[in-house]
């Protein structure tokens, strides 16, 4: 499993696709895969116009 720093540029590539498809959004949460491992990321648009990663973590599902 990759570290946050290794995943950040990969997630930001997916973020750019989301921004292109939804330019007026202020928050994105999306899944992505890297080397067969599923991850999820959430980014929020800050007041200064930068996108801050709230999290990038392995994708999990809760089963009750």
PDB file of N, H, CA, C and O in Angstrom:
ATOM      1  N   UNK A   1       0.843  -1.172   0.000  1.00  0.00           N
ATOM      2  CA  UNK A   1       0.000   0.000   0.000  1.00  0.00           C
ATOM      3  C   UNK A   1       0.892   1.241   0.000  1.00  0.00           C
ATOM      4  O   UNK A   1       1.918   1.279   0.679  1.00  0.00           O
ATOM      5  N   UNK A   2       0.497   2.231  -0.753  1.00  0.00           N
ATOM      6  H   UNK A   2      -0.337   2.200  -1.304  1.00  0.00           H
ATOM      7  CA  UNK A   2       1.306   3.437  -0.890  1.00  0.00           C
ATOM      8  C   UNK A   2       1.013   4.434   0.222  1.00  0.00           C
ATOM      9  O   UNK A   2      -0.057   4.407   0.830  1.00  0.00           O
ATOM     10  N   UNK A   3       1.970   5.311   0.478  1.00  0.00           N
ATOM     11  H   UNK A   3       2.839   5.334  -0.016  1.00  0.00           H
ATOM     12  CA  UNK A   3       1.813   6.344   1.502  1.00  0.00           C
ATOM     13  C   UNK A   3       0.983   7.503   0.958  1.00  0.00           C
ATOM     14  O   UNK A   3       0.741   7.611  -0.244  1.00  0.00           O
ATOM     15  N   UNK A   4       0.557   8.360   1.873  1.00  0.00           N
ATOM     16  H   UNK A   4       0.754   8.273   2.849  1.00  0.00           H
ATOM     17  CA  UNK A   4      -0.205   9.549   1.490  1.00  0.00           C
ATOM     18  C   UNK A   4       0.565  10.371   0.464  1.00  0.00           C
ATOM     19  O   UNK A   4      -0.001  10.807  -0.539  1.00  0.00           O
ATOM     20  N   UNK A   5       1.846  10.580   0.712  1.00  0.00           N
ATOM     21  H   UNK A   5       2.306  10.226   1.526  1.00  0.00           H
ATOM     22  CA  UNK A   5       2.654  11.402  -0.194  1.00  0.00           C
ATOM     23  C   UNK A   5       2.784  10.768  -1.580  1.00  0.00           C
ATOM     24  O   UNK A   5       2.847  11.481  -2.582  1.00  0.00           O
ATOM     25  N   UNK A   6       2.826   9.449  -1.643  1.00  0.00           N
ATOM     26  H   UNK A   6       2.776   8.870  -0.829  1.00  0.00           H
ATOM     27  CA  UNK A   6       2.884   8.764  -2.940  1.00  0.00           C
ATOM     28  C   UNK A   6       1.539   8.830  -3.661  1.00  0.00           C
ATOM     29  O   UNK A   6       1.491   8.908  -4.888  1.00  0.00           O
ATOM     30  N   UNK A   7       0.456   8.798  -2.901  1.00  0.00           N
ATOM     31  H   UNK A   7       0.494   8.734  -1.904  1.00  0.00           H
ATOM     32  CA  UNK A   7      -0.883   8.811  -3.500  1.00  0.00           C
ATOM     33  C   UNK A   7      -1.359  10.198  -3.892  1.00  0.00           C
ATOM     34  O   UNK A   7      -2.189  10.336  -4.792  1.00  0.00           O
ATOM     35  N   UNK A   8      -0.847  11.223  -3.231  1.00  0.00           N
ATOM     36  H   UNK A   8      -0.174  11.111  -2.501  1.00  0.00           H
ATOM     37  CA  UNK A   8      -1.342  12.584  -3.468  1.00  0.00           C
ATOM     38  C   UNK A   8      -1.277  13.003  -4.939  1.00  0.00           C
ATOM     39  O   UNK A   8      -2.286  13.491  -5.447  1.00  0.00           O
ATOM     40  N   UNK A   9      -0.153  12.845  -5.661  1.00  0.00           N
ATOM     41  H   UNK A   9       0.667  12.449  -5.248  1.00  0.00           H
ATOM     42  CA  UNK A   9      -0.136  13.255  -7.069  1.00  0.00           C
ATOM     43  C   UNK A   9      -1.082  12.423  -7.943  1.00  0.00           C
ATOM     44  O   UNK A   9      -1.624  12.922  -8.930  1.00  0.00           O
ATOM     45  N   UNK A  10      -1.274  11.158  -7.576  1.00  0.00           N
ATOM     46  H   UNK A  10      -0.834  10.752  -6.775  1.00  0.00           H
ATOM     47  CA  UNK A  10      -2.193  10.307  -8.330  1.00  0.00           C
ATOM     48  C   UNK A  10      -3.623  10.788  -8.121  1.00  0.00           C
ATOM     49  O   UNK A  10      -4.383  10.930  -9.079  1.00  0.00           O
ATOM     50  N   UNK A  11      -3.988  11.039  -6.860  1.00  0.00           N
ATOM     51  H   UNK A  11      -3.370  10.923  -6.082  1.00  0.00           H
ATOM     52  CA  UNK A  11      -5.331  11.532  -6.542  1.00  0.00           C
ATOM     53  C   UNK A  11      -5.577  12.892  -7.184  1.00  0.00           C
ATOM     54  O   UNK A  11      -6.690  13.169  -7.632  1.00  0.00           O
ATOM     55  N   UNK A  12      -4.560  13.741  -7.235  1.00  0.00           N
ATOM     56  H   UNK A  12      -3.656  13.516  -6.872  1.00  0.00           H
ATOM     57  CA  UNK A  12      -4.728  15.065  -7.830  1.00  0.00           C
ATOM     58  C   UNK A  12      -4.974  14.983  -9.328  1.00  0.00           C
ATOM     59  O   UNK A  12      -5.619  15.866  -9.894  1.00  0.00           O
ATOM     60  N   UNK A  13      -4.477  13.947  -9.977  1.00  0.00           N
ATOM     61  H   UNK A  13      -3.954  13.230  -9.517  1.00  0.00           H
ATOM     62  CA  UNK A  13      -4.803  13.727 -11.384  1.00  0.00           C
ATOM     63  C   UNK A  13      -6.284  13.439 -11.553  1.00  0.00           C
ATOM     64  O   UNK A  13      -6.932  13.977 -12.451  1.00  0.00           O
ATOM     65  N   UNK A  14      -6.820  12.586 -10.683  1.00  0.00           N
ATOM     66  H   UNK A  14      -6.295  12.149  -9.953  1.00  0.00           H
ATOM     67  CA  UNK A  14      -8.259  12.298 -10.705  1.00  0.00           C
ATOM     68  C   UNK A  14      -9.058  13.549 -10.333  1.00  0.00           C
ATOM     69  O   UNK A  14     -10.130  13.789 -10.888  1.00  0.00           O
ATOM     70  N   UNK A  15      -8.542  14.339  -9.403  1.00  0.00           N
ATOM     71  H   UNK A  15      -7.671  14.144  -8.952  1.00  0.00           H
ATOM     72  CA  UNK A  15      -9.206  15.584  -9.012  1.00  0.00           C
ATOM     73  C   UNK A  15      -9.335  16.518 -10.210  1.00  0.00           C
ATOM     74  O   UNK A  15     -10.382  17.140 -10.391  1.00  0.00           O
ATOM     75  N   UNK A  16      -8.302  16.627 -11.022  1.00  0.00           N
ATOM     76  H   UNK A  16      -7.452  16.122 -10.874  1.00  0.00           H
ATOM     77  CA  UNK A  16      -8.352  17.507 -12.198  1.00  0.00           C
ATOM     78  C   UNK A  16      -9.452  17.066 -13.160  1.00  0.00           C
ATOM     79  O   UNK A  16     -10.111  17.910 -13.769  1.00  0.00           O
ATOM     80  N   UNK A  17      -9.660  15.758 -13.306  1.00  0.00           N
ATOM     81  H   UNK A  17      -9.125  15.073 -12.812  1.00  0.00           H
ATOM     82  CA  UNK A  17     -10.754  15.258 -14.145  1.00  0.00           C
ATOM     83  C   UNK A  17     -12.103  15.680 -13.561  1.00  0.00           C
ATOM     84  O   UNK A  17     -13.002  16.086 -14.298  1.00  0.00           O
ATOM     85  N   UNK A  18     -12.240  15.584 -12.241  1.00  0.00           N
ATOM     86  H   UNK A  18     -11.510  15.255 -11.642  1.00  0.00           H
ATOM     87  CA  UNK A  18     -13.487  15.976 -11.586  1.00  0.00           C
ATOM     88  C   UNK A  18     -13.758  17.467 -11.776  1.00  0.00           C
ATOM     89  O   UNK A  18     -14.886  17.868 -12.063  1.00  0.00           O
ATOM     90  N   UNK A  19     -12.724  18.278 -11.614  1.00  0.00           N
ATOM     91  H   UNK A  19     -11.808  17.952 -11.381  1.00  0.00           H
ATOM     92  CA  UNK A  19     -12.864  19.730 -11.779  1.00  0.00           C
ATOM     93  C   UNK A  19     -13.280  20.055 -13.211  1.00  0.00           C
ATOM     94  O   UNK A  19     -14.131  20.918 -13.429  1.00  0.00           O
ATOM     95  N   UNK A  20     -12.687  19.372 -14.182  1.00  0.00           N
ATOM     96  H   UNK A  20     -11.996  18.671 -14.005  1.00  0.00           H
ATOM     97  CA  UNK A  20     -13.027  19.622 -15.592  1.00  0.00           C
ATOM     98  C   UNK A  20     -14.483  19.279 -15.871  1.00  0.00           C
ATOM     99  O   UNK A  20     -15.140  19.963 -16.656  1.00  0.00           O
ATOM    100  N   UNK A  21     -14.990  18.231 -15.239  1.00  0.00           N
ATOM    101  H   UNK A  21     -14.456  17.676 -14.601  1.00  0.00           H
ATOM    102  CA  UNK A  21     -16.375  17.809 -15.461  1.00  0.00           C
ATOM    103  C   UNK A  21     -17.387  18.598 -14.637  1.00  0.00           C
ATOM    104  O   UNK A  21     -18.555  18.695 -15.013  1.00  0.00           O
ATOM    105  N   UNK A  22     -16.945  19.160 -13.520  1.00  0.00           N
ATOM    106  H   UNK A  22     -15.996  19.081 -13.215  1.00  0.00           H
ATOM    107  CA  UNK A  22     -17.847  19.880 -12.608  1.00  0.00           C
ATOM    108  C   UNK A  22     -17.130  21.125 -12.085  1.00  0.00           C
ATOM    109  O   UNK A  22     -16.758  21.172 -10.912  1.00  0.00           O
ATOM    110  N   UNK A  23     -16.932  22.137 -12.941  1.00  0.00           N
ATOM    111  H   UNK A  23     -17.234  22.098 -13.893  1.00  0.00           H
ATOM    112  CA  UNK A  23     -16.092  23.282 -12.568  1.00  0.00           C
ATOM    113  C   UNK A  23     -16.629  24.145 -11.431  1.00  0.00           C
ATOM    114  O   UNK A  23     -15.862  24.908 -10.844  1.00  0.00           O
ATOM    115  N   UNK A  24     -17.904  24.056 -11.099  1.00  0.00           N
ATOM    116  H   UNK A  24     -18.527  23.435 -11.575  1.00  0.00           H
ATOM    117  CA  UNK A  24     -18.461  24.906 -10.044  1.00  0.00           C
ATOM    118  C   UNK A  24     -18.532  24.214  -8.686  1.00  0.00           C
ATOM    119  O   UNK A  24     -18.988  24.816  -7.714  1.00  0.00           O
ATOM    120  N   UNK A  25     -18.096  22.983  -8.604  1.00  0.00           N
ATOM    121  H   UNK A  25     -17.726  22.494  -9.394  1.00  0.00           H
ATOM    122  CA  UNK A  25     -18.145  22.246  -7.343  1.00  0.00           C
ATOM    123  C   UNK A  25     -17.104  22.788  -6.366  1.00  0.00           C
ATOM    124  O   UNK A  25     -16.072  23.321  -6.775  1.00  0.00           O
ATOM    125  N   UNK A  26     -17.383  22.649  -5.087  1.00  0.00           N
ATOM    126  H   UNK A  26     -18.222  22.216  -4.755  1.00  0.00           H
ATOM    127  CA  UNK A  26     -16.448  23.098  -4.048  1.00  0.00           C
ATOM    128  C   UNK A  26     -15.927  21.928  -3.218  1.00  0.00           C
ATOM    129  O   UNK A  26     -15.121  22.117  -2.307  1.00  0.00           O
ATOM    130  N   UNK A  27     -16.396  20.703  -3.539  1.00  0.00           N
ATOM    131  H   UNK A  27     -17.050  20.549  -4.279  1.00  0.00           H
ATOM    132  CA  UNK A  27     -15.968  19.516  -2.810  1.00  0.00           C
ATOM    133  C   UNK A  27     -16.091  18.306  -3.722  1.00  0.00           C
ATOM    134  O   UNK A  27     -17.053  18.178  -4.480  1.00  0.00           O
ATOM    135  N   UNK A  28     -15.114  17.429  -3.641  1.00  0.00           N
ATOM    136  H   UNK A  28     -14.332  17.533  -3.025  1.00  0.00           H
ATOM    137  CA  UNK A  28     -15.156  16.182  -4.404  1.00  0.00           C
ATOM    138  C   UNK A  28     -14.758  15.025  -3.506  1.00  0.00           C
ATOM    139  O   UNK A  28     -13.806  15.125  -2.732  1.00  0.00           O
ATOM    140  N   UNK A  29     -15.492  13.928  -3.615  1.00  0.00           N
ATOM    141  H   UNK A  29     -16.265  13.847  -4.244  1.00  0.00           H
ATOM    142  CA  UNK A  29     -15.125  12.675  -2.970  1.00  0.00           C
ATOM    143  C   UNK A  29     -15.219  11.606  -4.051  1.00  0.00           C
ATOM    144  O   UNK A  29     -16.263  11.452  -4.685  1.00  0.00           O
ATOM    145  N   UNK A  30     -14.137  10.870  -4.264  1.00  0.00           N
ATOM    146  H   UNK A  30     -13.289  10.995  -3.749  1.00  0.00           H
ATOM    147  CA  UNK A  30     -14.113   9.937  -5.382  1.00  0.00           C
ATOM    148  C   UNK A  30     -13.211   8.743  -5.094  1.00  0.00           C
ATOM    149  O   UNK A  30     -12.235   8.860  -4.354  1.00  0.00           O
ATOM    150  N   UNK A  31     -13.542   7.582  -5.687  1.00  0.00           N
ATOM    151  H   UNK A  31     -14.335   7.486  -6.289  1.00  0.00           H
ATOM    152  CA  UNK A  31     -12.679   6.410  -5.578  1.00  0.00           C
ATOM    153  C   UNK A  31     -11.679   6.389  -6.736  1.00  0.00           C
ATOM    154  O   UNK A  31     -11.920   6.984  -7.786  1.00  0.00           O
ATOM    155  N   UNK A  32     -10.571   5.707  -6.534  1.00  0.00           N
ATOM    156  H   UNK A  32     -10.375   5.224  -5.680  1.00  0.00           H
ATOM    157  CA  UNK A  32      -9.619   5.456  -7.614  1.00  0.00           C
ATOM    158  C   UNK A  32      -8.806   4.222  -7.265  1.00  0.00           C
ATOM    159  O   UNK A  32      -8.750   3.815  -6.104  1.00  0.00           O
ATOM    160  N   UNK A  33      -8.182   3.633  -8.263  1.00  0.00           N
ATOM    161  H   UNK A  33      -8.227   3.964  -9.205  1.00  0.00           H
ATOM    162  CA  UNK A  33      -7.362   2.438  -8.056  1.00  0.00           C
ATOM    163  C   UNK A  33      -5.921   2.726  -8.442  1.00  0.00           C
ATOM    164  O   UNK A  33      -5.647   3.479  -9.376  1.00  0.00           O
ATOM    165  N   UNK A  34      -5.019   2.117  -7.714  1.00  0.00           N
ATOM    166  H   UNK A  34      -5.242   1.505  -6.955  1.00  0.00           H
ATOM    167  CA  UNK A  34      -3.600   2.222  -8.009  1.00  0.00           C
ATOM    168  C   UNK A  34      -2.965   0.882  -7.681  1.00  0.00           C
ATOM    169  O   UNK A  34      -3.008   0.428  -6.538  1.00  0.00           O
ATOM    170  N   UNK A  35      -2.372   0.251  -8.694  1.00  0.00           N
ATOM    171  H   UNK A  35      -2.337   0.620  -9.622  1.00  0.00           H
ATOM    172  CA  UNK A  35      -1.705  -1.043  -8.549  1.00  0.00           C
ATOM    173  C   UNK A  35      -2.621  -2.077  -7.892  1.00  0.00           C
ATOM    174  O   UNK A  35      -2.187  -2.839  -7.028  1.00  0.00           O
ATOM    175  N   UNK A  36      -3.884  -2.098  -8.305  1.00  0.00           N
ATOM    176  H   UNK A  36      -4.237  -1.479  -9.007  1.00  0.00           H
ATOM    177  CA  UNK A  36      -4.836  -3.089  -7.834  1.00  0.00           C
ATOM    178  C   UNK A  36      -5.448  -2.824  -6.472  1.00  0.00           C
ATOM    179  O   UNK A  36      -6.235  -3.637  -5.987  1.00  0.00           O
ATOM    180  N   UNK A  37      -5.112  -1.715  -5.847  1.00  0.00           N
ATOM    181  H   UNK A  37      -4.473  -1.055  -6.241  1.00  0.00           H
ATOM    182  CA  UNK A  37      -5.671  -1.355  -4.540  1.00  0.00           C
ATOM    183  C   UNK A  37      -6.631  -0.195  -4.740  1.00  0.00           C
ATOM    184  O   UNK A  37      -6.310   0.781  -5.419  1.00  0.00           O
ATOM    185  N   UNK A  38      -7.818  -0.307  -4.142  1.00  0.00           N
ATOM    186  H   UNK A  38      -8.079  -1.100  -3.590  1.00  0.00           H
ATOM    187  CA  UNK A  38      -8.808   0.769  -4.253  1.00  0.00           C
ATOM    188  C   UNK A  38      -8.626   1.764  -3.112  1.00  0.00           C
ATOM    189  O   UNK A  38      -8.427   1.387  -1.957  1.00  0.00           O
ATOM    190  N   UNK A  39      -8.698   3.035  -3.466  1.00  0.00           N
ATOM    191  H   UNK A  39      -8.859   3.341  -4.404  1.00  0.00           H
ATOM    192  CA  UNK A  39      -8.577   4.126  -2.502  1.00  0.00           C
ATOM    193  C   UNK A  39      -9.759   5.063  -2.680  1.00  0.00           C
ATOM    194  O   UNK A  39     -10.482   4.992  -3.674  1.00  0.00           O
ATOM    195  N   UNK A  40      -9.944   5.941  -1.706  1.00  0.00           N
ATOM    196  H   UNK A  40      -9.356   5.999  -0.899  1.00  0.00           H
ATOM    197  CA  UNK A  40     -10.914   7.010  -1.848  1.00  0.00           C
ATOM    198  C   UNK A  40     -10.259   8.298  -1.371  1.00  0.00           C
ATOM    199  O   UNK A  40      -9.407   8.295  -0.482  1.00  0.00           O
ATOM    200  N   UNK A  41     -10.678   9.392  -1.982  1.00  0.00           N
ATOM    201  H   UNK A  41     -11.370   9.394  -2.704  1.00  0.00           H
ATOM    202  CA  UNK A  41     -10.114  10.689  -1.643  1.00  0.00           C
ATOM    203  C   UNK A  41     -11.232  11.711  -1.541  1.00  0.00           C
ATOM    204  O   UNK A  41     -12.270  11.598  -2.192  1.00  0.00           O
ATOM    205  N   UNK A  42     -10.989  12.710  -0.705  1.00  0.00           N
ATOM    206  H   UNK A  42     -10.145  12.802  -0.176  1.00  0.00           H
ATOM    207  CA  UNK A  42     -11.922  13.828  -0.589  1.00  0.00           C
ATOM    208  C   UNK A  42     -11.105  15.107  -0.592  1.00  0.00           C
ATOM    209  O   UNK A  42     -10.134  15.244   0.152  1.00  0.00           O
ATOM    210  N   UNK A  43     -11.514  16.040  -1.439  1.00  0.00           N
ATOM    211  H   UNK A  43     -12.303  15.929  -2.043  1.00  0.00           H
ATOM    212  CA  UNK A  43     -10.867  17.341  -1.549  1.00  0.00           C
ATOM    213  C   UNK A  43     -11.906  18.435  -1.369  1.00  0.00           C
ATOM    214  O   UNK A  43     -13.053  18.295  -1.794  1.00  0.00           O
ATOM    215  N   UNK A  44     -11.489  19.538  -0.727  1.00  0.00           N
ATOM    216  H   UNK A  44     -10.558  19.652  -0.382  1.00  0.00           H
ATOM    217  CA  UNK A  44     -12.361  20.691  -0.513  1.00  0.00           C
ATOM    218  C   UNK A  44     -11.662  21.933  -1.046  1.00  0.00           C
ATOM    219  O   UNK A  44     -10.461  22.122  -0.849  1.00  0.00           O
ATOM    220  N   UNK A  45     -12.434  22.774  -1.724  1.00  0.00           N
ATOM    221  H   UNK A  45     -13.409  22.620  -1.884  1.00  0.00           H
ATOM    222  CA  UNK A  45     -11.901  24.034  -2.251  1.00  0.00           C
ATOM    223  C   UNK A  45     -11.784  25.045  -1.116  1.00  0.00           C
ATOM    224  O   UNK A  45     -12.767  25.342  -0.438  1.00  0.00           O
ATOM    225  N   UNK A  46     -10.592  25.566  -0.914  1.00  0.00           N
ATOM    226  H   UNK A  46      -9.793  25.324  -1.465  1.00  0.00           H
ATOM    227  CA  UNK A  46     -10.341  26.556   0.127  1.00  0.00           C
ATOM    228  C   UNK A  46     -10.682  27.956  -0.384  1.00  0.00           C
ATOM    229  O   UNK A  46     -10.817  28.163  -1.590  1.00  0.00           O
ATOM    230  N   UNK A  47     -10.821  28.908   0.527  1.00  0.00           N
ATOM    231  H   UNK A  47     -10.711  28.740   1.507  1.00  0.00           H
ATOM    232  CA  UNK A  47     -11.152  30.289   0.150  1.00  0.00           C
ATOM    233  C   UNK A  47     -10.097  30.924  -0.748  1.00  0.00           C
ATOM    234  O   UNK A  47     -10.413  31.807  -1.545  1.00  0.00           O
ATOM    235  N   UNK A  48      -8.844  30.481  -0.627  1.00  0.00           N
ATOM    236  H   UNK A  48      -8.587  29.763   0.020  1.00  0.00           H
ATOM    237  CA  UNK A  48      -7.773  31.050  -1.460  1.00  0.00           C
ATOM    238  C   UNK A  48      -7.703  30.416  -2.847  1.00  0.00           C
ATOM    239  O   UNK A  48      -6.826  30.755  -3.642  1.00  0.00           O
ATOM    240  N   UNK A  49      -8.638  29.482  -3.143  1.00  0.00           N
ATOM    241  H   UNK A  49      -9.350  29.206  -2.497  1.00  0.00           H
ATOM    242  CA  UNK A  49      -8.696  28.873  -4.463  1.00  0.00           C
ATOM    243  C   UNK A  49      -7.901  27.592  -4.619  1.00  0.00           C
ATOM    244  O   UNK A  49      -7.866  27.020  -5.709  1.00  0.00           O
ATOM    245  N   UNK A  50      -7.264  27.130  -3.558  1.00  0.00           N
ATOM    246  H   UNK A  50      -7.293  27.594  -2.673  1.00  0.00           H
ATOM    247  CA  UNK A  50      -6.518  25.876  -3.626  1.00  0.00           C
ATOM    248  C   UNK A  50      -7.407  24.715  -3.161  1.00  0.00           C
ATOM    249  O   UNK A  50      -8.350  24.900  -2.391  1.00  0.00           O
ATOM    250  N   UNK A  51      -7.081  23.528  -3.647  1.00  0.00           N
ATOM    251  H   UNK A  51      -6.316  23.378  -4.272  1.00  0.00           H
ATOM    252  CA  UNK A  51      -7.806  22.326  -3.258  1.00  0.00           C
ATOM    253  C   UNK A  51      -7.031  21.623  -2.157  1.00  0.00           C
ATOM    254  O   UNK A  51      -5.861  21.288  -2.343  1.00  0.00           O
ATOM    255  N   UNK A  52      -7.667  21.392  -1.006  1.00  0.00           N
ATOM    256  H   UNK A  52      -8.618  21.664  -0.855  1.00  0.00           H
ATOM    257  CA  UNK A  52      -7.037  20.736   0.136  1.00  0.00           C
ATOM    258  C   UNK A  52      -7.530  19.300   0.232  1.00  0.00           C
ATOM    259  O   UNK A  52      -8.738  19.063   0.221  1.00  0.00           O
ATOM    260  N   UNK A  53      -6.610  18.330   0.326  1.00  0.00           N
ATOM    261  H   UNK A  53      -5.628  18.522   0.335  1.00  0.00           H
ATOM    262  CA  UNK A  53      -7.062  16.952   0.525  1.00  0.00           C
ATOM    263  C   UNK A  53      -7.532  16.761   1.968  1.00  0.00           C
ATOM    264  O   UNK A  53      -6.756  16.949   2.905  1.00  0.00           O
ATOM    265  N   UNK A  54      -8.799  16.390   2.145  1.00  0.00           N
ATOM    266  H   UNK A  54      -9.429  16.238   1.384  1.00  0.00           H
ATOM    267  CA  UNK A  54      -9.308  16.071   3.479  1.00  0.00           C
ATOM    268  C   UNK A  54      -8.833  14.688   3.886  1.00  0.00           C
ATOM    269  O   UNK A  54      -8.498  14.457   5.048  1.00  0.00           O
ATOM    270  N   UNK A  55      -8.804  13.757   2.919  1.00  0.00           N
ATOM    271  H   UNK A  55      -9.076  13.945   1.975  1.00  0.00           H
ATOM    272  CA  UNK A  55      -8.246  12.436   3.160  1.00  0.00           C
ATOM    273  C   UNK A  55      -7.966  11.734   1.850  1.00  0.00           C
ATOM    274  O   UNK A  55      -8.599  12.006   0.830  1.00  0.00           O
ATOM    275  N   UNK A  56      -7.010  10.831   1.896  1.00  0.00           N
ATOM    276  H   UNK A  56      -6.496  10.611   2.725  1.00  0.00           H
ATOM    277  CA  UNK A  56      -6.727   9.851   0.848  1.00  0.00           C
ATOM    278  C   UNK A  56      -6.447   8.569   1.610  1.00  0.00           C
ATOM    279  O   UNK A  56      -5.445   8.469   2.319  1.00  0.00           O
ATOM    280  N   UNK A  57      -7.333   7.581   1.467  1.00  0.00           N
ATOM    281  H   UNK A  57      -8.147   7.662   0.891  1.00  0.00           H
ATOM    282  CA  UNK A  57      -7.208   6.381   2.292  1.00  0.00           C
ATOM    283  C   UNK A  57      -7.672   5.155   1.522  1.00  0.00           C
ATOM    284  O   UNK A  57      -8.350   5.278   0.501  1.00  0.00           O
ATOM    285  N   UNK A  58      -7.310   3.974   2.007  1.00  0.00           N
ATOM    286  H   UNK A  58      -6.759   3.874   2.836  1.00  0.00           H
ATOM    287  CA  UNK A  58      -7.804   2.758   1.370  1.00  0.00           C
ATOM    288  C   UNK A  58      -9.328   2.735   1.412  1.00  0.00           C
ATOM    289  O   UNK A  58      -9.940   3.115   2.411  1.00  0.00           O
ATOM    290  N   UNK A  59      -9.921   2.290   0.329  1.00  0.00           N
ATOM    291  H   UNK A  59      -9.424   1.982  -0.482  1.00  0.00           H
ATOM    292  CA  UNK A  59     -11.381   2.210   0.241  1.00  0.00           C
ATOM    293  C   UNK A  59     -11.866   1.042   1.089  1.00  0.00           C
ATOM    294  O   UNK A  59     -11.365  -0.076   0.969  1.00  0.00           O
ATOM    295  N   UNK A  60     -12.837   1.310   1.938  1.00  0.00           N
ATOM    296  H   UNK A  60     -13.244   2.219   2.035  1.00  0.00           H
ATOM    297  CA  UNK A  60     -13.422   0.258   2.758  1.00  0.00           C
ATOM    298  C   UNK A  60     -14.936   0.331   2.664  1.00  0.00           C
ATOM    299  O   UNK A  60     -15.501   1.382   2.361  1.00  0.00           O
ATOM    300  N   UNK A  61     -15.575  -0.775   2.921  1.00  0.00           N
ATOM    301  H   UNK A  61     -15.116  -1.629   3.167  1.00  0.00           H
ATOM    302  CA  UNK A  61     -17.031  -0.792   3.002  1.00  0.00           C
ATOM    303  C   UNK A  61     -17.425  -1.310   4.373  1.00  0.00           C
ATOM    304  O   UNK A  61     -16.823  -2.251   4.889  1.00  0.00           O
ATOM    305  N   UNK A  62     -18.423  -0.698   4.948  1.00  0.00           N
ATOM    306  H   UNK A  62     -18.912   0.067   4.528  1.00  0.00           H
ATOM    307  CA  UNK A  62     -18.924  -1.135   6.257  1.00  0.00           C
ATOM    308  C   UNK A  62     -20.030  -2.149   6.032  1.00  0.00           C
ATOM    309  O   UNK A  62     -20.996  -1.880   5.318  1.00  0.00           O
ATOM    310  N   UNK A  63     -19.888  -3.285   6.626  1.00  0.00           N
ATOM    311  H   UNK A  63     -19.103  -3.504   7.205  1.00  0.00           H
ATOM    312  CA  UNK A  63     -20.909  -4.320   6.515  1.00  0.00           C
ATOM    313  C   UNK A  63     -21.516  -4.501   7.907  1.00  0.00           C
ATOM    314  O   UNK A  63     -20.809  -4.759   8.881  1.00  0.00           O
ATOM    315  N   UNK A  64     -22.833  -4.361   7.976  1.00  0.00           N
ATOM    316  H   UNK A  64     -23.408  -4.151   7.184  1.00  0.00           H
ATOM    317  CA  UNK A  64     -23.502  -4.524   9.267  1.00  0.00           C
ATOM    318  C   UNK A  64     -24.015  -5.923   9.441  1.00  0.00           C
ATOM    319  O   UNK A  64     -24.606  -6.240  10.473  1.00  0.00           O
TER     320      UNK A  64
END
